[in-house]
């Protein structure tokens, strides 16, 4: 498994990007743990909406900065 990290402007890792197969495993674990806590067996991404809202990110500038960091060797 390869995990890729997205770093902030200070060089600190801020996000982790994982392969879809790993996400499916994590999603299954989340379903199992939430099923134990509630009657619903359905994973709802909307339950996690706003998780990063307290960071007050300017998404346009963040995306532009990430694009500027990309290098391509074609």
Biopython code that builds the backbone (N, CA, C, O; Angstrom):
import numpy as np
from Bio.PDB.StructureBuilder import StructureBuilder

atoms = [
    (1, "UNK", "N", (0.847, -1.176, 0.000)),
    (1, "UNK", "CA", (0.000, 0.000, 0.000)),
    (1, "UNK", "C", (0.892, 1.238, 0.000)),
    (1, "UNK", "O", (1.860, 1.329, 0.754)),
    (2, "UNK", "N", (0.547, 2.170, -0.849)),
    (2, "UNK", "CA", (1.280, 3.429, -0.852)),
    (2, "UNK", "C", (0.341, 4.536, -0.391)),
    (2, "UNK", "O", (-0.774, 4.682, -0.892)),
    (3, "UNK", "N", (0.812, 5.294, 0.557)),
    (3, "UNK", "CA", (0.048, 6.430, 1.060)),
    (3, "UNK", "C", (0.762, 7.684, 0.594)),
    (3, "UNK", "O", (1.971, 7.819, 0.779)),
    (4, "UNK", "N", (0.032, 8.591, -0.001)),
    (4, "UNK", "CA", (0.589, 9.869, -0.430)),
    (4, "UNK", "C", (0.092, 10.943, 0.514)),
    (4, "UNK", "O", (-1.031, 10.883, 1.013)),
    (5, "UNK", "N", (0.936, 11.917, 0.748)),
    (5, "UNK", "CA", (0.583, 12.980, 1.678)),
    (5, "UNK", "C", (0.510, 14.318, 0.958)),
    (5, "UNK", "O", (1.261, 14.573, 0.016)),
    (6, "UNK", "N", (-0.392, 15.155, 1.409)),
    (6, "UNK", "CA", (-0.493, 16.529, 0.930)),
    (6, "UNK", "C", (-0.012, 17.401, 2.084)),
    (6, "UNK", "O", (-0.518, 17.315, 3.203)),
    (7, "UNK", "N", (0.967, 18.233, 1.789)),
    (7, "UNK", "CA", (1.606, 19.048, 2.815)),
    (7, "UNK", "C", (1.088, 20.481, 2.774)),
    (7, "UNK", "O", (0.714, 20.989, 1.716)),
    (8, "UNK", "N", (1.071, 21.122, 3.933)),
    (8, "UNK", "CA", (0.668, 22.526, 3.991)),
    (8, "UNK", "C", (1.861, 23.410, 3.639)),
    (8, "UNK", "O", (2.941, 22.905, 3.331)),
    (9, "UNK", "N", (1.671, 24.712, 3.684)),
    (9, "UNK", "CA", (2.733, 25.647, 3.300)),
    (9, "UNK", "C", (3.915, 25.611, 4.257)),
    (9, "UNK", "O", (4.998, 26.083, 3.910)),
    (10, "UNK", "N", (3.732, 25.063, 5.450)),
    (10, "UNK", "CA", (4.835, 24.938, 6.406)),
    (10, "UNK", "C", (5.589, 23.623, 6.265)),
    (10, "UNK", "O", (6.522, 23.347, 7.018)),
    (11, "UNK", "N", (5.177, 22.813, 5.293)),
    (11, "UNK", "CA", (5.848, 21.533, 5.081)),
    (11, "UNK", "C", (5.368, 20.417, 5.986)),
    (11, "UNK", "O", (5.983, 19.351, 6.039)),
    (12, "UNK", "N", (4.280, 20.648, 6.697)),
    (12, "UNK", "CA", (3.728, 19.632, 7.585)),
    (12, "UNK", "C", (2.668, 18.825, 6.835)),
    (12, "UNK", "O", (1.869, 19.402, 6.097)),
    (13, "UNK", "N", (2.646, 17.495, 7.013)),
    (13, "UNK", "CA", (1.604, 16.715, 6.346)),
    (13, "UNK", "C", (0.229, 17.109, 6.877)),
    (13, "UNK", "O", (0.019, 17.199, 8.086)),
    (14, "UNK", "N", (-0.696, 17.342, 5.961)),
    (14, "UNK", "CA", (-2.029, 17.797, 6.345)),
    (14, "UNK", "C", (-3.108, 16.777, 5.979)),
    (14, "UNK", "O", (-4.100, 16.633, 6.694)),
    (15, "UNK", "N", (-2.911, 16.073, 4.866)),
    (15, "UNK", "CA", (-3.874, 15.084, 4.400)),
    (15, "UNK", "C", (-3.130, 13.841, 3.934)),
    (15, "UNK", "O", (-1.970, 13.910, 3.527)),
    (16, "UNK", "N", (-3.806, 12.723, 3.999)),
    (16, "UNK", "CA", (-3.264, 11.476, 3.466)),
    (16, "UNK", "C", (-4.187, 10.992, 2.348)),
    (16, "UNK", "O", (-5.411, 11.019, 2.481)),
    (17, "UNK", "N", (-3.587, 10.555, 1.257)),
    (17, "UNK", "CA", (-4.345, 10.024, 0.126)),
    (17, "UNK", "C", (-4.015, 8.541, 0.036)),
    (17, "UNK", "O", (-2.854, 8.159, -0.105)),
    (18, "UNK", "N", (-5.055, 7.708, 0.122)),
    (18, "UNK", "CA", (-4.829, 6.263, 0.126)),
    (18, "UNK", "C", (-5.488, 5.615, -1.085)),
    (18, "UNK", "O", (-6.439, 6.167, -1.638)),
    (19, "UNK", "N", (-4.994, 4.447, -1.504)),
    (19, "UNK", "CA", (-5.617, 3.741, -2.630)),
    (19, "UNK", "C", (-7.067, 3.363, -2.320)),
    (19, "UNK", "O", (-7.444, 3.185, -1.162)),
    (20, "UNK", "N", (-7.865, 3.246, -3.378)),
    (20, "UNK", "CA", (-9.294, 2.968, -3.222)),
    (20, "UNK", "C", (-9.538, 1.647, -2.493)),
    (20, "UNK", "O", (-10.500, 1.535, -1.733)),
    (21, "UNK", "N", (-8.682, 0.645, -2.710)),
    (21, "UNK", "CA", (-8.858, -0.639, -2.020)),
    (21, "UNK", "C", (-8.736, -0.459, -0.510)),
    (21, "UNK", "O", (-9.478, -1.072, 0.257)),
    (22, "UNK", "N", (-7.808, 0.374, -0.096)),
    (22, "UNK", "CA", (-7.659, 0.644, 1.334)),
    (22, "UNK", "C", (-8.863, 1.416, 1.858)),
    (22, "UNK", "O", (-9.338, 1.160, 2.965)),
    (23, "UNK", "N", (-9.359, 2.369, 1.055)),
    (23, "UNK", "CA", (-10.527, 3.127, 1.476)),
    (23, "UNK", "C", (-11.723, 2.201, 1.665)),
    (23, "UNK", "O", (-12.493, 2.360, 2.612)),
    (24, "UNK", "N", (-11.878, 1.235, 0.765)),
    (24, "UNK", "CA", (-12.990, 0.288, 0.898)),
    (24, "UNK", "C", (-12.874, -0.484, 2.215)),
    (24, "UNK", "O", (-13.880, -0.738, 2.878)),
    (25, "UNK", "N", (-11.651, -0.855, 2.592)),
    (25, "UNK", "CA", (-11.448, -1.548, 3.876)),
    (25, "UNK", "C", (-11.798, -0.648, 5.054)),
    (25, "UNK", "O", (-12.445, -1.075, 6.010)),
    (26, "UNK", "N", (-11.361, 0.602, 4.969)),
    (26, "UNK", "CA", (-11.648, 1.561, 6.035)),
    (26, "UNK", "C", (-13.150, 1.820, 6.115)),
    (26, "UNK", "O", (-13.718, 1.886, 7.206)),
    (27, "UNK", "N", (-13.793, 1.967, 4.950)),
    (27, "UNK", "CA", (-15.230, 2.213, 4.913)),
    (27, "UNK", "C", (-15.989, 1.057, 5.561)),
    (27, "UNK", "O", (-16.971, 1.265, 6.273)),
    (28, "UNK", "N", (-15.519, -0.164, 5.304)),
    (28, "UNK", "CA", (-16.155, -1.331, 5.913)),
    (28, "UNK", "C", (-16.026, -1.279, 7.436)),
    (28, "UNK", "O", (-16.985, -1.559, 8.155)),
    (29, "UNK", "N", (-14.844, -0.922, 7.920)),
    (29, "UNK", "CA", (-14.637, -0.808, 9.368)),
    (29, "UNK", "C", (-15.523, 0.289, 9.970)),
    (29, "UNK", "O", (-16.065, 0.133, 11.065)),
    (30, "UNK", "N", (-15.658, 1.389, 9.243)),
    (30, "UNK", "CA", (-16.522, 2.479, 9.721)),
    (30, "UNK", "C", (-17.961, 1.998, 9.801)),
    (30, "UNK", "O", (-18.663, 2.269, 10.776)),
    (31, "UNK", "N", (-18.400, 1.277, 8.760)),
    (31, "UNK", "CA", (-19.766, 0.741, 8.768)),
    (31, "UNK", "C", (-19.990, -0.155, 9.974)),
    (31, "UNK", "O", (-21.015, -0.070, 10.651)),
    (32, "UNK", "N", (-19.012, -1.017, 10.229)),
    (32, "UNK", "CA", (-19.150, -1.948, 11.355)),
    (32, "UNK", "C", (-19.200, -1.207, 12.683)),
    (32, "UNK", "O", (-20.005, -1.540, 13.553)),
    (33, "UNK", "N", (-18.341, -0.202, 12.842)),
    (33, "UNK", "CA", (-18.325, 0.510, 14.120)),
    (33, "UNK", "C", (-19.567, 1.367, 14.301)),
    (33, "UNK", "O", (-20.077, 1.476, 15.416)),
    (34, "UNK", "N", (-20.071, 1.984, 13.224)),
    (34, "UNK", "CA", (-21.287, 2.787, 13.363)),
    (34, "UNK", "C", (-22.514, 1.907, 13.535)),
    (34, "UNK", "O", (-23.488, 2.314, 14.169)),
    (35, "UNK", "N", (-22.474, 0.699, 12.973)),
    (35, "UNK", "CA", (-23.604, -0.222, 13.148)),
    (35, "UNK", "C", (-23.725, -0.630, 14.604)),
    (35, "UNK", "O", (-24.826, -0.866, 15.102)),
    (36, "UNK", "N", (-22.599, -0.712, 15.280)),
    (36, "UNK", "CA", (-22.641, -1.055, 16.698)),
    (36, "UNK", "C", (-23.235, 0.085, 17.519)),
    (36, "UNK", "O", (-23.844, -0.149, 18.563)),
    (37, "UNK", "N", (-23.058, 1.319, 17.048)),
    (37, "UNK", "CA", (-23.526, 2.486, 17.784)),
    (37, "UNK", "C", (-24.961, 2.875, 17.433)),
    (37, "UNK", "O", (-25.637, 3.538, 18.219)),
    (38, "UNK", "N", (-25.421, 2.464, 16.259)),
    (38, "UNK", "CA", (-26.766, 2.857, 15.847)),
    (38, "UNK", "C", (-27.458, 1.698, 15.147)),
    (38, "UNK", "O", (-26.860, 0.647, 14.917)),
    (39, "UNK", "N", (-28.703, 1.900, 14.818)),
    (39, "UNK", "CA", (-29.455, 0.871, 14.115)),
    (39, "UNK", "C", (-29.184, 0.887, 12.619)),
    (39, "UNK", "O", (-29.462, -0.094, 11.930)),
    (40, "UNK", "N", (-28.641, 1.994, 12.105)),
    (40, "UNK", "CA", (-28.382, 2.130, 10.669)),
    (40, "UNK", "C", (-27.107, 1.380, 10.297)),
    (40, "UNK", "O", (-26.092, 1.463, 10.990)),
    (41, "UNK", "N", (-27.182, 0.649, 9.190)),
    (41, "UNK", "CA", (-26.023, -0.095, 8.716)),
    (41, "UNK", "C", (-25.427, 0.583, 7.484)),
    (41, "UNK", "O", (-24.540, 0.027, 6.837)),
    (42, "UNK", "N", (-25.908, 1.774, 7.162)),
    (42, "UNK", "CA", (-25.494, 2.475, 5.958)),
    (42, "UNK", "C", (-24.430, 3.519, 6.273)),
    (42, "UNK", "O", (-24.572, 4.301, 7.213)),
    (43, "UNK", "N", (-23.357, 3.523, 5.473)),
    (43, "UNK", "CA", (-22.320, 4.541, 5.610)),
    (43, "UNK", "C", (-22.795, 5.819, 4.933)),
    (43, "UNK", "O", (-23.198, 5.794, 3.770)),
    (44, "UNK", "N", (-22.751, 6.924, 5.645)),
    (44, "UNK", "CA", (-23.237, 8.196, 5.116)),
    (44, "UNK", "C", (-22.108, 9.226, 5.135)),
    (44, "UNK", "O", (-21.773, 9.756, 6.193)),
    (45, "UNK", "N", (-21.516, 9.515, 3.960)),
    (45, "UNK", "CA", (-20.466, 10.528, 3.919)),
    (45, "UNK", "C", (-20.936, 11.879, 4.443)),
    (45, "UNK", "O", (-20.131, 12.666, 4.942)),
    (46, "UNK", "N", (-22.234, 12.152, 4.334)),
    (46, "UNK", "CA", (-22.751, 13.438, 4.816)),
    (46, "UNK", "C", (-22.552, 13.609, 6.322)),
    (46, "UNK", "O", (-22.554, 14.734, 6.822)),
    (47, "UNK", "N", (-22.378, 12.496, 7.050)),
    (47, "UNK", "CA", (-22.101, 12.589, 8.482)),
    (47, "UNK", "C", (-20.770, 13.287, 8.747)),
    (47, "UNK", "O", (-20.537, 13.800, 9.841)),
    (48, "UNK", "N", (-19.897, 13.302, 7.735)),
    (48, "UNK", "CA", (-18.563, 13.877, 7.891)),
    (48, "UNK", "C", (-18.438, 15.230, 7.200)),
    (48, "UNK", "O", (-17.352, 15.806, 7.147)),
    (49, "UNK", "N", (-19.551, 15.738, 6.670)),
    (49, "UNK", "CA", (-19.538, 17.029, 5.986)),
    (49, "UNK", "C", (-19.156, 18.127, 6.978)),
    (49, "UNK", "O", (-19.648, 18.172, 8.105)),
    (50, "UNK", "N", (-18.278, 18.995, 6.532)),
    (50, "UNK", "CA", (-17.874, 20.121, 7.368)),
    (50, "UNK", "C", (-16.728, 19.831, 8.305)),
    (50, "UNK", "O", (-16.387, 20.666, 9.143)),
    (51, "UNK", "N", (-16.129, 18.665, 8.182)),
    (51, "UNK", "CA", (-15.038, 18.277, 9.081)),
    (51, "UNK", "C", (-13.874, 19.270, 9.009)),
    (51, "UNK", "O", (-13.195, 19.510, 10.007)),
    (52, "UNK", "N", (-13.650, 19.844, 7.829)),
    (52, "UNK", "CA", (-12.532, 20.768, 7.643)),
    (52, "UNK", "C", (-12.982, 22.225, 7.637)),
    (52, "UNK", "O", (-12.165, 23.115, 7.400)),
    (53, "UNK", "N", (-14.249, 22.485, 7.888)),
    (53, "UNK", "CA", (-14.767, 23.843, 7.772)),
    (53, "UNK", "C", (-14.124, 24.809, 8.770)),
    (53, "UNK", "O", (-14.072, 26.013, 8.517)),
    (54, "UNK", "N", (-13.646, 24.306, 9.874)),
    (54, "UNK", "CA", (-13.031, 25.184, 10.866)),
    (54, "UNK", "C", (-11.674, 25.705, 10.410)),
    (54, "UNK", "O", (-11.118, 26.600, 11.046)),
    (55, "UNK", "N", (-11.126, 25.161, 9.316)),
    (55, "UNK", "CA", (-9.825, 25.616, 8.826)),
    (55, "UNK", "C", (-9.930, 26.881, 7.982)),
    (55, "UNK", "O", (-8.920, 27.530, 7.710)),
    (56, "UNK", "N", (-11.149, 27.237, 7.566)),
    (56, "UNK", "CA", (-11.377, 28.439, 6.752)),
    (56, "UNK", "C", (-10.434, 28.504, 5.561)),
    (56, "UNK", "O", (-9.764, 29.514, 5.348)),
    (57, "UNK", "N", (-10.382, 27.425, 4.784)),
    (57, "UNK", "CA", (-9.488, 27.347, 3.639)),
    (57, "UNK", "C", (-10.048, 28.118, 2.455)),
    (57, "UNK", "O", (-11.256, 28.127, 2.217)),
    (58, "UNK", "N", (-9.155, 28.764, 1.720)),
    (58, "UNK", "CA", (-9.516, 29.361, 0.433)),
    (58, "UNK", "C", (-9.223, 28.284, -0.599)),
    (58, "UNK", "O", (-8.078, 28.113, -1.019)),
    (59, "UNK", "N", (-10.261, 27.554, -1.009)),
    (59, "UNK", "CA", (-10.068, 26.385, -1.857)),
    (59, "UNK", "C", (-9.419, 26.728, -3.186)),
    (59, "UNK", "O", (-8.591, 25.961, -3.679)),
    (60, "UNK", "N", (-9.773, 27.854, -3.774)),
    (60, "UNK", "CA", (-9.173, 28.223, -5.054)),
    (60, "UNK", "C", (-7.662, 28.389, -4.939)),
    (60, "UNK", "O", (-6.919, 27.896, -5.788)),
    (61, "UNK", "N", (-7.204, 29.074, -3.903)),
    (61, "UNK", "CA", (-5.759, 29.265, -3.749)),
    (61, "UNK", "C", (-5.071, 27.955, -3.353)),
    (61, "UNK", "O", (-3.938, 27.709, -3.767)),
    (62, "UNK", "N", (-5.727, 27.123, -2.569)),
    (62, "UNK", "CA", (-5.153, 25.826, -2.199)),
    (62, "UNK", "C", (-4.966, 24.939, -3.425)),
    (62, "UNK", "O", (-3.927, 24.300, -3.587)),
    (63, "UNK", "N", (-5.987, 24.904, -4.292)),
    (63, "UNK", "CA", (-5.910, 24.091, -5.502)),
    (63, "UNK", "C", (-4.832, 24.632, -6.436)),
    (63, "UNK", "O", (-4.062, 23.862, -7.010)),
    (64, "UNK", "N", (-4.777, 25.944, -6.587)),
    (64, "UNK", "CA", (-3.746, 26.549, -7.436)),
    (64, "UNK", "C", (-2.357, 26.215, -6.911)),
    (64, "UNK", "O", (-1.456, 25.895, -7.687)),
    (65, "UNK", "N", (-2.185, 26.286, -5.618)),
    (65, "UNK", "CA", (-0.882, 25.974, -5.022)),
    (65, "UNK", "C", (-0.507, 24.510, -5.237)),
    (65, "UNK", "O", (0.646, 24.195, -5.531)),
    (66, "UNK", "N", (-1.485, 23.620, -5.090)),
    (66, "UNK", "CA", (-1.203, 22.201, -5.327)),
    (66, "UNK", "C", (-0.817, 21.967, -6.779)),
    (66, "UNK", "O", (0.111, 21.208, -7.061)),
    (67, "UNK", "N", (-1.524, 22.613, -7.703)),
    (67, "UNK", "CA", (-1.205, 22.453, -9.124)),
    (67, "UNK", "C", (0.197, 22.959, -9.426)),
    (67, "UNK", "O", (0.911, 22.366, -10.235)),
    (68, "UNK", "N", (0.592, 24.042, -8.786)),
    (68, "UNK", "CA", (1.927, 24.589, -8.997)),
    (68, "UNK", "C", (3.015, 23.648, -8.490)),
    (68, "UNK", "O", (4.154, 23.713, -8.952)),
    (69, "UNK", "N", (2.676, 22.780, -7.552)),
    (69, "UNK", "CA", (3.647, 21.859, -6.989)),
    (69, "UNK", "C", (3.794, 20.594, -7.820)),
    (69, "UNK", "O", (4.757, 19.849, -7.643)),
    (70, "UNK", "N", (2.859, 20.341, -8.719)),
    (70, "UNK", "CA", (2.916, 19.136, -9.533)),
    (70, "UNK", "C", (4.055, 19.240, -10.530)),
    (70, "UNK", "O", (4.279, 20.297, -11.121)),
    (71, "UNK", "N", (4.760, 18.164, -10.712)),
    (71, "UNK", "CA", (5.776, 18.097, -11.765)),
    (71, "UNK", "C", (5.450, 16.884, -12.611)),
    (71, "UNK", "O", (5.038, 15.840, -12.105)),
    (72, "UNK", "N", (5.638, 17.040, -13.885)),
    (72, "UNK", "CA", (5.358, 15.936, -14.798)),
    (72, "UNK", "C", (6.581, 15.688, -15.656)),
    (72, "UNK", "O", (7.156, 16.609, -16.236)),
    (73, "UNK", "N", (6.965, 14.432, -15.722)),
    (73, "UNK", "CA", (8.081, 14.033, -16.575)),
    (73, "UNK", "C", (7.521, 13.166, -17.687)),
    (73, "UNK", "O", (7.506, 11.939, -17.592)),
    (74, "UNK", "N", (7.063, 13.818, -18.736)),
    (74, "UNK", "CA", (6.471, 13.067, -19.854)),
    (74, "UNK", "C", (7.476, 13.005, -20.976)),
    (74, "UNK", "O", (7.198, 12.422, -22.024)),
]
sb = StructureBuilder()
sb.init_structure("model")
sb.init_model(0)
sb.init_chain("A")
sb.init_seg("    ")
for serial, (resi, resn, name, xyz) in enumerate(atoms, 1):
    if name == "N":
        sb.init_residue(resn, " ", resi, " ")
    sb.init_atom(name, np.array(xyz, "f"), 0.0, 1.0, " ", f" {name:<3s}", serial, name[0])
structure = sb.get_structure()
